[in-house]
Amino acid sequence: MSRLIVLDDNQIELFIIKKMLMKYKVFEDTLYSSDGKNILKFLEVNKSKKNSLPELIFIDLDMPKLSGWHFLDRLKSLYPELRKAIRVYIITSSIDPRDIKRSDNYPFVKSYLIKPLTKEVIESIVQNIN
């Protein structure tokens, strides 16, 4: 079982993801947030606490306060200080090829996934955790 952070400002999307993850019971601890700044603070405070850090982050790109791209830029600066490698999955409705290509600039981004998430996608992600 793993820890997961889901970062998305769309309450409907958060609800759907929460229901799916609860149904498949693949994560022991999941933090849901719509505020990337709070998640960055959490990562900064816990950067040396391996057991407090998540294995995975699911992030949407289109968010009003702090876009997914700004979050990824800040995470890229913080990433070398983290005691644990965190796999990031972009989960978005954007099918723009420029966005897909841009995600290659972040070595910790493992995949660019188009919403909605499916059971098969979640199972694939979980299989790749270990």
C-alpha positions in Angstrom: 0.0 0.0 0.0 1.2 3.5 -0.8 0.6 7.1 -0.1 -0.9 9.4 -2.7 -1.6 13.1 -3.2 -4.4 14.1 -5.6 -4.1 17.8 -6.6 -7.1 19.0 -8.6 -9.3 22.1 -8.2 -12.4 20.5 -9.8 -14.5 19.1 -7.0 -16.4 16.8 -9.4 -13.1 15.3 -10.5 -11.9 14.9 -6.9 -15.1 13.2 -6.0 -14.8 10.7 -8.9 -11.2 10.0 -8.2 -11.9 9.6 -4.5 -14.8 7.1 -5.2 -12.6 5.1 -7.6 -9.7 4.9 -5.2 -11.9 3.9 -2.3 -13.5 1.2 -4.3 -10.2 -0.3 -5.4 -8.4 0.2 -2.0 -5.0 0.6 -3.5 -3.6 3.4 -1.4 -3.3 3.3 2.4 -3.3 7.1 2.7 -4.6 9.7 0.2 -4.5 13.4 0.6 -6.9 15.4 -1.7 -6.2 19.1 -2.3 -7.1 21.9 -4.6 -4.3 24.1 -3.5 -0.8 23.4 -4.9 0.8 25.9 -2.5 -0.3 23.9 0.5 1.1 20.7 -1.1 4.4 22.4 -1.8 4.5 23.5 1.8 3.8 20.0 3.0 6.6 18.6 0.8 9.0 21.2 2.0 8.3 20.6 5.7 8.5 16.8 5.2 11.3 16.6 2.6 13.6 14.7 5.0 10.8 12.5 6.5 10.7 9.6 4.1 7.7 8.0 5.7 5.7 11.2 5.5 6.2 11.7 1.8 3.9 10.2 -0.8 4.9 7.7 -3.4 2.7 9.3 -6.0 1.1 12.6 -6.9 -1.7 13.0 -9.4 -1.9 16.5 -10.6 -4.2 18.5 -12.9 -2.7 21.2 -15.1 -5.5 23.7 -15.2 -5.9 25.2 -11.7 -6.5 28.9 -10.9 -4.4 29.7 -7.9 -1.2 27.8 -8.9 -1.3 26.0 -12.2 0.0 22.5 -12.5 2.9 23.8 -14.5 3.9 26.3 -11.8 3.6 23.4 -9.3 5.8 21.2 -11.4 8.4 24.0 -11.8 8.6 24.5 -8.0 8.6 20.8 -7.4 11.5 20.5 -9.8 13.5 22.8 -7.6 12.6 21.0 -4.4 12.9 17.5 -5.8 16.6 17.0 -5.2 16.1 17.6 -1.5 13.3 15.0 -1.1 14.3 11.8 0.8 12.1 9.8 -1.5 11.5 9.6 -5.2 7.9 10.7 -5.9 6.3 9.6 -9.1 4.1 12.3 -10.6 1.2 11.6 -13.0 -0.4 14.5 -14.9 -4.1 13.8 -15.0 -5.7 16.4 -17.3 -8.3 17.0 -19.9 -5.8 18.7 -22.1 -5.0 16.8 -25.3 -2.7 19.6 -26.6 0.5 18.0 -28.0 2.5 21.0 -26.7 1.4 20.2 -23.1 2.3 16.5 -23.6 5.7 17.5 -25.0 6.2 20.0 -22.2 5.7 17.3 -19.5 8.9 15.7 -20.8 10.8 18.6 -19.0 10.1 17.0 -15.7 12.0 13.7 -15.1 9.8 12.8 -12.2 6.6 12.9 -14.3 6.0 9.3 -15.2 3.0 9.7 -17.5 0.6 12.2 -19.0 -2.9 10.8 -18.7 -6.2 12.1 -20.2 -9.2 12.3 -17.9 -11.2 10.5 -16.8 -9.1 7.9 -15.0 -10.2 4.3 -15.5 -9.8 1.2 -13.4 -7.2 -0.1 -15.9 -5.1 3.0 -15.6 -5.1 2.9 -11.8 -4.2 -0.8 -11.8 -1.3 0.0 -14.2 0.0 2.8 -12.0 -0.3 0.6 -8.9 1.6 -2.3 -10.6 4.5 0.1 -11.4 4.9 1.3 -7.8 7.0 -1.6 -6.7 
